[in-house]
């Protein structure tokens, strides 16, 4: 028998024993099948797992006071970031979070503000971290009045941001795999490790579309094409959320095209037209939200057309919730709220900035300052009526909904903390880590079959370059830390063993003393620089082959590290030219986070392997690729320009927007600029060759809401097992508004043995043919479309037209 009273379900025996008073002690709040979070001795609707989520949210809101509600709209940054304590202490009863908190970010994950790292017994062994999370969660459940569980958030864009977790390549490398199954598995590992350690919400994936290669965060994106980014993003979200952990997309929106490629202290100021914004920069968010239903979105700190995104009702409510159907909670990027006042100057006080962002639809403020900085002005705004209780309840409800969907009100603790030691860590996933490292590599050039190298025919191998023994690029602010790292030098040394003599000289540093000024003017080499290059040349002359490992380290690319040039930094170009002058064969291995303008290398160096920023086993993956144990099959997710003067130079592009200048005719006045890409989008070579044939379409005509099935055959015509990434592009021949010259609308990574053939299938759906018409409505227009199948966006092997009625 039960007694129902004012939104509460009271088991009769509990009511008789406890009544309505807070008669329970903390150990008695845990009952079979439910938890008495507010410690009143009865099962409230929000505590009943059998009630629907909306009923539970409404009931909980009705029981919360303003202090408790406002606390559900702020992040508390974790230990060594803002929080001074690694575990709850008695003084927490005097802190603002005595009334609860929305989330705690990066708690005991091993990261200190400023990008340095620490390790203690609460980050590792892993089971200790799970125990620590449970103890923290236990405090919030037992020591706060309402007992609302905490959402424990953490970064995870290329592996979980935790000591000794499983590493992934930088996202630009993940994008280079073009492998959905691989990315799904990567997401599953991130989610599984997060769940075992006690994290409940992961800030990943990044869905920014990187169109300016000077921007430092290109390496944190999946590339420049919205379709590719959406496909990778869907797999990452499905992988993470399939483990019962929330995925939070970032950075919404139009964040990745700062004016002039500038970032950091710069106001980002994207110059993007509305149609381009929807077709390029919002496309991945729309697709991922509608098809995978992520529980979180992070709002960006830039403006769009004069309005800060984080205080924009259009972006946070009209687009995200009303059009895209997002139902999770929106967390701000760090300092995005403050920027409304301090950088964008559309609020005359910080308190006014708080009002604007909450009214716009922001749910949770995040910054590296105390949570009270946001909570206290928010309380003032509510208490004085500047923010209505209806608005406050709506924002809090979104946060609570995610917590209910995550099951935090039913099973708030890590069940088996010891399991973390068996689940988490690169050693548990070594084969996968090595595989994704190798699949991310792109072979840019291979004249005369310079690669793969045959170690049985080599006596002396010389390795040089400032990145050969460097490892700082393997440990990211947003990925795992404290890993055992294999540098390129160590990877090659371990691979060759004692069968080949391996020599080394650094040759030069990553940068010179005058960098970054040396990006824009020449400085004479110092005596030391001359000696270092001379020593490298001396060693090179004794070798059978030179492996030069050049590019960028962690200090040259990344967040707030945009560049004014894209050439090899420092004295690396002089080193490369001196090595080439020896007459010995040179193999260039690129370690970098963004496209580089390596025109000289492309013309003269016989073999170039793009490795991006590989993770912990990067050196081994590179060695196995250089010496032929692995056949590279990655493709570029970004265009490599020849010069920064060509920027923007991207795929997709509008017809003739990247065309050459006329040499004849009425406007044929001459040639005054460099045209064309160094390497186009989708480009990548293999040690094998592939033949395309037998393109078939299920129909010559389809309806506007019909589907088109496509098949073709692909054959490995080479002598090595290898992967080919088959790419499908479409071109709308005539349209009511100008569309892109062609658009990626399908791809498959296919593994083939020598002589083997496979049939590859695609299905084009109506949304693949959509455009934004003159009235900004998504529609499929009748007319002729050209289907293009290729090995890159420029190397089209097969094509055929079809009609839409």
MIZA-379576 format. One record per residue (C-alpha): residue in three letters; x, y, z. Coordinates in steps of 0.2 Angstrom, whole numbers, plus 5000, padded with zeros to 4 digits. Each point is the difference from the previous one (the first is absolute). Layout:
BEGIN
ALAXYZ...
***
This chain:
BEGIN
UNK500050005000UNK500650184996UNK499550175005UNK500150144986UNK500150175007UNK500650164991UNK501049924986UNK500849875012UNK499749825000UNK500249935017UNK500149825004UNK498949985015UNK501249915011UNK501350144997UNK498750145004UNK499549915016UNK501849985005UNK500850174994UNK498550114998UNK500450174991UNK501550045011UNK501849984995UNK500249865011UNK501249894990UNK501850005002UNK501150004985UNK500349824999UNK498149974999UNK499750104984UNK500449854989UNK498549884997UNK499849864989UNK499650074983UNK500150185005UNK501050145010UNK499250135011UNK501050144994UNK499250145009UNK500049895016UNK498150035005UNK499649815003UNK498849994985UNK500249954982UNK499750164990UNK499549994982UNK501850064995UNK500749855010UNK498949874992UNK500949914985UNK498349954993UNK499450184998UNK500350084983UNK501450124999UNK498950164997UNK499049965016UNK501649975009UNK500750174994UNK498550105004UNK499849925018UNK501950035004UNK499850184994UNK498550035011UNK501149955015UNK501550104996UNK500450185006UNK500850144990UNK501749965007UNK499949824995UNK499350044983UNK501450134996UNK501349885005UNK499449884987UNK500650134987UNK501950015004UNK501549894998UNK501349975014UNK501749974992UNK500849865008UNK501649975011UNK501550104995UNK498950114988UNK498850095012UNK499649885013UNK501449995014UNK499449835007UNK500249834991UNK498749935012UNK498650075010UNK500550095016UNK499050075015UNK500250184994UNK498949964984UNK498550035011UNK500550185000UNK500250014981UNK498850054987UNK499849824994UNK499249955017UNK498450034989UNK500649884986UNK500950034983UNK499649964982UNK501649924996UNK501849985006UNK501350014985UNK501649914999UNK500049945018UNK501649915005UNK500449974981UNK501850055002UNK500050174992UNK500550165007UNK499450174994UNK501250064987UNK500349834991UNK501249925013UNK499649835007UNK500149915017UNK499749835006UNK499549945017UNK499249845007UNK498250074996UNK500450014981UNK500949835000UNK499749865003UNK498450024991UNK499049915013UNK500550145013UNK499250134988UNK498449914999UNK500049995019UNK500450195001UNK498550044988UNK498949895011UNK500550095016UNK499750174991UNK498349954994UNK499649935017UNK500350165008UNK498850094988UNK498749875002UNK500149995019UNK500650175006UNK498950124989UNK498250035004UNK499349934983UNK501449884997UNK500150034981UNK501449904992UNK501450084991UNK500449984982UNK501949974999UNK500650074983UNK501749984992UNK500850034983UNK500249864987UNK500450064982UNK501449884997UNK499949885015UNK499350035017UNK500950155009UNK500749895014UNK501649945006UNK500549844991UNK498449984990UNK499949944982UNK500750124988UNK499450044982UNK500850104987UNK499650194999UNK498250024992UNK500750054983UNK500949835000UNK498349925005UNK499250094985UNK501449944989UNK499449815003UNK498350034991UNK499549845010UNK498450015009UNK500249835009UNK501750055006UNK499350175007UNK498549915008UNK501249885009UNK501050155005UNK498550085008UNK499549845009UNK501749995008UNK499950185005UNK498349975007UNK500449845009UNK501550075008UNK499050155006UNK498749895007UNK501249895009UNK500950165008UNK498450085005UNK499950144987UNK498250024993UNK500250134987UNK501350024987UNK500450164990UNK500249924983UNK499950004985UNK500650164993UNK498950044984UNK500850164995UNK500350024981UNK501850064998UNK500150114985UNK501550105004UNK501649905002UNK500950145010UNK498849975014UNK500849905014UNK498649885004UNK500049924983UNK500849855008UNK498549985012UNK498749994985UNK499649864989UNK500350114985UNK499350134988UNK498549914993UNK498350005009UNK499549834994UNK501649915005UNK499950095017UNK498249955003UNK500349824995UNK501549995012UNK499150095014UNK498549894999UNK501149855003UNK500950085015UNK498450055008UNK499249834998UNK501649925007UNK500050115015UNK498250005004UNK499849814997UNK501049985016UNK498750105010UNK501050165000UNK499550174993UNK500950074985UNK500150194999UNK500350084983UNK501150154997UNK500250144996UNK498350064995UNK500150104988UNK501050084986UNK501549995011UNK501349944989UNK500250144987UNK500750155010UNK500450154990UNK501849984993UNK500249835008UNK500350095017UNK499549945017UNK500550015018UNK499750185006UNK499250044983UNK498250034997UNK499649864988UNK498850104989UNK499549874987UNK499650074983UNK498749874994UNK498450034990UNK498449925007UNK499849874986UNK501949955002UNK499749995019UNK498649874998UNK500849904986UNK501749995007UNK500250045019UNK498349955007UNK499849844989UNK501149895011UNK499050055016UNK498349994992UNK500449824993UNK500849945016UNK498750075012UNK498549934989UNK500849834997UNK500949965017UNK499150115013UNK501650055010UNK499650065017UNK501150155000UNK500550154989UNK501450135005UNK499750184994UNK501450094993UNK500750175005UNK500050084983UNK498750114993UNK499049984983UNK499550164991UNK500350115015UNK499149895013UNK500949895012UNK499549824997UNK499949965019UNK498750145002UNK499149974984UNK498249935002UNK500149964981UNK501449885002UNK499749935017UNK498149984999UNK499350034983UNK501349894991UNK500649885013UNK498449965008UNK498550054988UNK500849954984UNK501349875003UNK499049925015UNK501450005013UNK499449955017UNK501549995011UNK500950155009UNK501150134993UNK501650045009UNK501150154996UNK501749994993UNK501250075014UNK499850195001UNK498750014987UNK498850085012UNK501350135006UNK500450044982UNK498350074998UNK500550145012UNK501950004999UNK500349974981UNK498450034990UNK499450155011UNK498249974997UNK499750005019UNK500550145011UNK500249895015UNK500449825003UNK498349985008UNK499250064984UNK501049874991UNK499449865011UNK498250064997UNK500250004981UNK500849824999UNK498649935011UNK498750084991UNK500749944983UNK500049825006UNK501749965008UNK499849875014UNK501749985008UNK501450135002UNK501849934999UNK501650105004UNK501649985010UNK499450115014UNK498949965015UNK498249954996UNK499450135012UNK500550134987UNK498549954989UNK498849935013UNK500050165011UNK499550124987UNK498849874993UNK499149995017UNK499950195000UNK499250014983UNK498749875005UNK499650085017UNK499850174992UNK498949934986UNK501250034986UNK500049824996UNK498349925002UNK499749845010UNK499349924984UNK501650034991UNK501149945014UNK499049845002UNK500149974981UNK501950015001UNK500149895015UNK498849874993UNK501249984985UNK501549965012UNK498949885011UNK499349914984UNK501849954995UNK500449945018UNK498449905000UNK500449934982UNK501749955006UNK499249905015UNK500950115013UNK498450005011UNK499949814999UNK501849945000UNK501150155004UNK501549905005UNK501349904991UNK499449835004UNK501749904998UNK501450125003UNK501349864999UNK499549974982UNK500850164995UNK501749925001UNK499549874988UNK499150124988UNK501150164998UNK501750034992UNK500949994984UNK500749835005UNK498249934999UNK499850064982UNK501750004992UNK499649924984UNK498550124997UNK501150155004UNK501449944988UNK498749974987UNK499150175001UNK501850085000UNK500449914984UNK498350034991UNK500250195004UNK501650024989UNK499950074983UNK501349974986UNK500350164991UNK501449954988UNK500949854995UNK501050024984UNK500849854993UNK499449895014UNK501250075012UNK498849935014UNK499949885007UNK501849995006UNK500849824999UNK501049985016UNK500949854992UNK500850114987UNK500550145012UNK501650005011UNK499950185006UNK498550105004UNK500150185006UNK498650085009UNK500050195003UNK498850155004UNK499450085016UNK498549895001UNK500949844999UNK500249985019UNK498750125005UNK498449945009UNK499150155006UNK498749994986UNK499549835006UNK499350075016UNK498550124998UNK499150125012UNK498449914994UNK500749825000UNK500849875012UNK501650045010UNK501549915008UNK500149874986UNK501549904994UNK500450084984UNK500949934984UNK500850144990UNK500449994982UNK501849965003UNK499649875013UNK498749924989UNK501349984985UNK501349955012UNK498949865008UNK499449954982UNK501849984993UNK500849925015UNK501849964997UNK499949954982UNK500250184994UNK501250145006UNK498950155006UNK500850175002UNK499250165006UNK500350195000UNK498750125005UNK500550124986UNK499050155007UNK498750055013UNK498250014996UNK500150195000UNK501450134999UNK500450145012UNK499050134990UNK498449894998UNK498650054996UNK500850164992UNK501049884989UNK498349954992UNK500050174991UNK501950054998UNK501649914998UNK501450005014UNK501749944997UNK500449835007UNK501050005017UNK501649915001UNK499249865010UNK498649984987UNK501449984987UNK500949875010UNK498449905004UNK499649994982UNK501849964995UNK500049865012UNK498449934993UNK500750014982UNK501649915006UNK498949865007UNK498950004985UNK501449974988UNK500449845008UNK498249934999UNK499049904987UNK498550105004UNK499550155010UNK498450015010UNK499650185004UNK498750035014UNK499450184998UNK498550115003UNK499250075016UNK500149965019UNK498750035013UNK500650185002UNK499750044982UNK498249954997UNK498449985011UNK498850115010UNK500650185000UNK501449954988UNK499550064983UNK501450044988UNK500350144988UNK500949884988UNK499949814995UNK501849974995UNK501149885010UNK500550115015UNK501750055005UNK501549934990UNK499149844995UNK499950054982UNK501950044999UNK500449835008UNK498949914988UNK500850084985UNK501749965007UNK499549825002UNK499449994982UNK501650084994UNK500949845006UNK499349904986UNK499349875012UNK498249954999UNK499050105012UNK498349945008UNK499150145009UNK498949965015UNK498850145004UNK499550035018UNK498750145000UNK498350065005UNK499550104985UNK500450004981UNK501750064996UNK500650094984UNK501449884996UNK500150044982UNK501949984999UNK499949835008UNK498649954989UNK501150044984UNK501649925006UNK499849885014UNK499549834993UNK499049935014UNK498950105013UNK498949915014UNK498750115009UNK499949945018UNK499150145008UNK500150005019UNK500149815004UNK499749945018UNK501049895011UNK500549874988UNK500350124985UNK501849954998UNK499649824998UNK498650044988UNK501150114989UNK501449875000UNK498849864995UNK499450114986UNK501750064993UNK500649824999UNK498549924992UNK499249905014UNK498550124998UNK499450074984UNK499450185003UNK498250034995UNK499450165008UNK499450154990UNK500150195004UNK498550075009UNK500750184995UNK500750084985UNK501850055000UNK500250174992UNK501650054991UNK500150175009UNK499150095014UNK499550134986UNK498849874993UNK499049995016UNK498649965000UNK500349854989UNK498849865006UNK498849864995UNK498650024997UNK500150164990UNK498850104989UNK500249984981UNK501550104993UNK500450075017UNK501749914999UNK500250014982UNK501650064990UNK500250174992UNK499650014982UNK501550004988UNK499050044984UNK498450094996UNK499450175004UNK500649995018UNK501649904997UNK501250135007UNK501349885007UNK500549895014UNK500250085017UNK499749875013UNK500249825005UNK498549894998UNK499549835005UNK500349905015UNK501649915005UNK499049855006UNK498150004998UNK498749945012UNK499849815000UNK501849984993UNK501149865006UNK501149874991UNK500349815004UNK501449884997UNK498749914989UNK498950054986UNK498149994997UNK498949994985UNK498250065000UNK498649934989UNK498249954997UNK499150155007UNK498149965001UNK498650105006UNK498349935006UNK499150124989UNK500350144987UNK498650115008UNK499450015018UNK498750105009UNK500550155012UNK499749895015UNK500649844992UNK501749905003UNK501349964987UNK501149845003UNK501750004992UNK501349864998UNK501749994992UNK501449885000UNK501850045007UNK501549894997UNK501749995008UNK501150004984UNK501650015010UNK501249875009UNK499650055018UNK498449995011UNK499450175003UNK498550115003UNK499150124988UNK498850135005UNK498650014987UNK499350185000UNK498350054993UNK499650174995UNK498550084992UNK499850164989UNK498350094998UNK500150054982UNK498750145000UNK499250085016UNK499050155006UNK501550055011UNK501949984997UNK500549835008UNK501749935003UNK501049934985UNK499849835007UNK499649935018UNK500649855009UNK498549885003UNK500849835003UNK501649915004UNK500649835004UNK501749935006UNK500349844991UNK501349875004UNK500649904985UNK501349864997UNK501050004984UNK498949964986UNK498450005010UNK498450094995UNK498650065010UNK498350094997UNK499750165009UNK498350065003UNK499350175004UNK498250075003UNK499650184996UNK498650065011UNK498950164997UNK501050105013UNK501649964990UNK499350114986UNK499350145010UNK500450184998UNK499550165008UNK498850094988UNK499850194998UNK498850005015UNK501349915010UNK498949845000UNK500949834999UNK499349924984UNK500449874987UNK499850084983UNK499649914984UNK501349994987UNK501649914994UNK501449955012UNK501749934996UNK500649855011UNK501950005001UNK501149865008UNK501850035003UNK501549975010UNK500150185005UNK498950164997UNK501050034984UNK500549834994UNK498349944994UNK500049824993UNK498149974995UNK498550124997UNK498249984995UNK498550125000UNK498349975007UNK498450105001UNK498950065014UNK498150024995
***
